[in-house]
Amino acid sequence: MPYKYRIIWKRGRVEEVCVEAWPKMKSLALSHEKRRPSFIIGKVKGIKVSFLRPYLLRLQRKYPSKMQKAKLIIEIPDGDIRSISEAYRIGFAATALAKSKSINEAEKALNYILSCPDEEIWFWTSKYLKVIGEGTTANKVIKAILQLC
């Protein structure tokens, strides 16, 4: 995989979780990726971060992590497909939480995303990130997930 994955958990008055994919080596980075991630898998801010907190704490114990001021950065090991799948799962869950309109909808989406097989996570995030599926928008993918629940 040409990317390294990071989960950034900003703590403080307003919590934020962001799952980012960075080029694995500087030589692979495009000009606009020098100091920015190649893409963001998912992001959520505010009170909805509390839904992800138990999973983030588990990942913090499982993978190498470091604190930078009020940020906890969890580094996902390179080449470990299971770990990368967990990063995609948390990122997609963060996106679904951010787009959900009610607490009930958020709970259902989170339960589905955290319990479905890895293959479904790869499928849905590929559609969400527009890797597959012409004419598919991010909002359509999230609506489909929320309807599945």
C-alpha positions as a Markdown table, in Angstrom:
| # | Residue | x | y | z |
|---|---|---|---|---|
| 1 | Met | 0.0 | 0.0 | 0.0 |
| 2 | Pro | 1.4 | 3.4 | -0.9 |
| 3 | Tyr | -0.1 | 5.1 | 2.1 |
| 4 | Lys | 0.4 | 5.3 | 5.8 |
| 5 | Tyr | -2.7 | 5.8 | 7.9 |
| 6 | Arg | -3.1 | 8.0 | 11.0 |
| 7 | Ile | -6.0 | 8.6 | 13.3 |
| 8 | Ile | -5.9 | 12.0 | 14.9 |
| 9 | Trp | -7.9 | 12.6 | 17.9 |
| 10 | Lys | -8.0 | 16.2 | 19.0 |
| 11 | Arg | -9.1 | 16.6 | 22.6 |
| 12 | Gly | -10.2 | 19.7 | 24.3 |
| 13 | Arg | -13.4 | 21.8 | 24.5 |
| 14 | Val | -14.5 | 20.5 | 21.1 |
| 15 | Glu | -13.3 | 17.0 | 20.3 |
| 16 | Glu | -12.5 | 16.0 | 16.7 |
| 17 | Val | -11.5 | 12.7 | 15.1 |
| 18 | Cys | -9.9 | 12.5 | 11.7 |
| 19 | Val | -8.6 | 9.5 | 9.8 |
| 20 | Glu | -6.0 | 10.5 | 7.2 |
| 21 | Ala | -3.9 | 8.7 | 4.5 |
| 22 | Trp | -0.5 | 10.1 | 3.9 |
| 23 | Pro | 2.0 | 9.1 | 1.2 |
| 24 | Lys | 4.3 | 6.3 | 2.5 |
| 25 | Met | 7.4 | 8.0 | 1.2 |
| 26 | Lys | 8.1 | 11.6 | 0.3 |
| 27 | Ser | 9.1 | 10.5 | -3.2 |
| 28 | Leu | 5.6 | 9.2 | -3.7 |
| 29 | Ala | 3.9 | 12.5 | -2.7 |
| 30 | Leu | 2.4 | 14.8 | -5.3 |
| 31 | Ser | 3.1 | 18.5 | -5.1 |
| 32 | His | -0.1 | 19.2 | -3.2 |
| 33 | Glu | 0.6 | 16.3 | -0.7 |
| 34 | Lys | 3.9 | 17.6 | 0.7 |
| 35 | Arg | 2.4 | 18.8 | 4.0 |
| 36 | Arg | -1.1 | 17.5 | 3.6 |
| 37 | Pro | -2.7 | 14.1 | 3.6 |
| 38 | Ser | -3.5 | 12.5 | 0.3 |
| 39 | Phe | -7.0 | 12.0 | 1.3 |
| 40 | Ile | -9.2 | 12.0 | 4.4 |
| 41 | Ile | -11.2 | 8.9 | 5.0 |
| 42 | Gly | -13.5 | 10.4 | 7.6 |
| 43 | Lys | -13.9 | 13.2 | 10.1 |
| 44 | Val | -16.3 | 14.0 | 12.9 |
| 45 | Lys | -16.4 | 16.9 | 15.4 |
| 46 | Gly | -18.2 | 17.7 | 18.6 |
| 47 | Ile | -20.4 | 15.5 | 20.8 |
| 48 | Lys | -20.6 | 12.7 | 18.3 |
| 49 | Val | -17.0 | 11.9 | 19.0 |
| 50 | Ser | -18.2 | 10.3 | 22.2 |
| 51 | Phe | -19.6 | 7.4 | 20.2 |
| 52 | Leu | -16.2 | 6.5 | 19.0 |
| 53 | Arg | -14.3 | 7.1 | 22.2 |
| 54 | Pro | -14.2 | 3.4 | 23.4 |
| 55 | Tyr | -12.9 | 2.3 | 20.0 |
| 56 | Leu | -10.3 | 5.0 | 19.9 |
| 57 | Leu | -9.1 | 4.1 | 23.4 |
| 58 | Arg | -8.8 | 0.4 | 22.3 |
| 59 | Leu | -6.8 | 1.5 | 19.2 |
| 60 | Gln | -4.6 | 3.7 | 21.4 |
| 61 | Arg | -3.6 | 0.7 | 23.5 |
| 62 | Lys | -3.2 | -1.6 | 20.4 |
| 63 | Tyr | -1.1 | 0.6 | 18.1 |
| 64 | Pro | 1.8 | 3.0 | 18.6 |
| 65 | Ser | 0.5 | 6.5 | 19.5 |
| 66 | Lys | 2.0 | 9.8 | 20.5 |
| 67 | Met | 0.7 | 13.0 | 22.1 |
| 68 | Gln | 1.3 | 16.4 | 20.4 |
| 69 | Lys | -0.2 | 19.1 | 22.6 |
| 70 | Ala | -3.9 | 18.3 | 22.7 |
| 71 | Lys | -3.7 | 15.8 | 19.9 |
| 72 | Leu | -3.4 | 12.0 | 20.1 |
| 73 | Ile | -2.0 | 10.5 | 16.9 |
| 74 | Ile | -2.4 | 6.8 | 16.4 |
| 75 | Glu | -0.1 | 5.4 | 13.8 |
| 76 | Ile | -1.5 | 2.4 | 11.9 |
| 77 | Pro | 1.2 | -0.2 | 11.1 |
| 78 | Asp | 2.2 | -0.4 | 7.4 |
| 79 | Gly | 1.3 | -3.5 | 5.4 |
| 80 | Asp | -1.1 | -4.9 | 8.1 |
| 81 | Ile | -4.4 | -5.2 | 6.2 |
| 82 | Arg | -6.3 | -5.9 | 9.4 |
| 83 | Ser | -5.1 | -2.7 | 11.0 |
| 84 | Ile | -5.7 | -0.7 | 7.8 |
| 85 | Ser | -9.2 | -2.1 | 7.7 |
| 86 | Glu | -9.7 | -0.8 | 11.3 |
| 87 | Ala | -8.6 | 2.6 | 10.2 |
| 88 | Tyr | -11.0 | 2.7 | 7.3 |
| 89 | Arg | -13.8 | 1.4 | 9.6 |
| 90 | Ile | -13.2 | 4.2 | 12.1 |
| 91 | Gly | -12.9 | 6.8 | 9.4 |
| 92 | Phe | -16.2 | 5.7 | 7.7 |
| 93 | Ala | -17.9 | 5.5 | 11.1 |
| 94 | Ala | -16.8 | 9.1 | 11.7 |
| 95 | Thr | -18.2 | 10.2 | 8.4 |
| 96 | Ala | -21.5 | 8.4 | 9.1 |
| 97 | Leu | -21.7 | 10.0 | 12.5 |
| 98 | Ala | -21.0 | 13.5 | 11.1 |
| 99 | Lys | -23.7 | 13.1 | 8.5 |
| 100 | Ser | -26.4 | 11.6 | 10.7 |
| 101 | Lys | -29.2 | 13.8 | 11.7 |
| 102 | Ser | -30.3 | 12.3 | 15.0 |
| 103 | Ile | -28.7 | 10.3 | 17.9 |
| 104 | Asn | -30.8 | 7.3 | 17.0 |
| 105 | Glu | -29.6 | 7.4 | 13.4 |
| 106 | Ala | -26.0 | 7.8 | 14.6 |
| 107 | Glu | -26.3 | 4.8 | 16.9 |
| 108 | Lys | -27.8 | 2.6 | 14.1 |
| 109 | Ala | -25.1 | 3.6 | 11.6 |
| 110 | Leu | -22.3 | 3.0 | 14.1 |
| 111 | Asn | -23.6 | -0.4 | 15.1 |
| 112 | Tyr | -23.8 | -1.4 | 11.4 |
| 113 | Ile | -20.4 | -0.1 | 10.5 |
| 114 | Leu | -18.6 | -1.6 | 13.5 |
| 115 | Ser | -20.2 | -5.0 | 13.1 |
| 116 | Cys | -20.1 | -5.5 | 9.3 |
| 117 | Pro | -17.4 | -7.6 | 7.5 |
| 118 | Asp | -14.2 | -5.9 | 6.3 |
| 119 | Glu | -15.2 | -6.5 | 2.7 |
| 120 | Glu | -18.3 | -4.2 | 3.2 |
| 121 | Ile | -16.1 | -1.5 | 4.7 |
| 122 | Trp | -13.8 | -1.6 | 1.7 |
| 123 | Phe | -16.8 | -1.5 | -0.6 |
| 124 | Trp | -18.6 | 1.4 | 1.1 |
| 125 | Thr | -15.4 | 3.5 | 1.6 |
| 126 | Ser | -14.4 | 3.0 | -2.0 |
| 127 | Lys | -17.8 | 4.3 | -3.1 |
| 128 | Tyr | -17.6 | 7.2 | -0.6 |
| 129 | Leu | -14.1 | 8.2 | -1.7 |
| 130 | Lys | -15.3 | 7.8 | -5.4 |
| 131 | Val | -12.8 | 5.1 | -6.2 |
| 132 | Ile | -15.6 | 3.0 | -7.7 |
| 133 | Gly | -19.1 | 3.9 | -9.0 |
| 134 | Glu | -19.6 | 6.6 | -11.5 |
| 135 | Gly | -22.1 | 9.2 | -10.5 |
| 136 | Thr | -22.0 | 8.2 | -6.9 |
| 137 | Thr | -21.8 | 11.1 | -4.4 |
| 138 | Ala | -20.7 | 10.9 | -0.8 |
| 139 | Asn | -24.2 | 11.9 | 0.4 |
| 140 | Lys | -25.8 | 9.0 | -1.6 |
| 141 | Val | -23.4 | 6.6 | 0.1 |
| 142 | Ile | -24.1 | 7.8 | 3.6 |
| 143 | Lys | -27.9 | 7.8 | 2.9 |
| 144 | Ala | -27.6 | 4.2 | 1.7 |
| 145 | Ile | -25.8 | 3.2 | 4.8 |
| 146 | Leu | -28.3 | 5.0 | 7.0 |
| 147 | Gln | -31.1 | 3.2 | 5.2 |
| 148 | Leu | -29.5 | -0.2 | 5.7 |
| 149 | Cys | -29.6 | 0.3 | 9.5 |
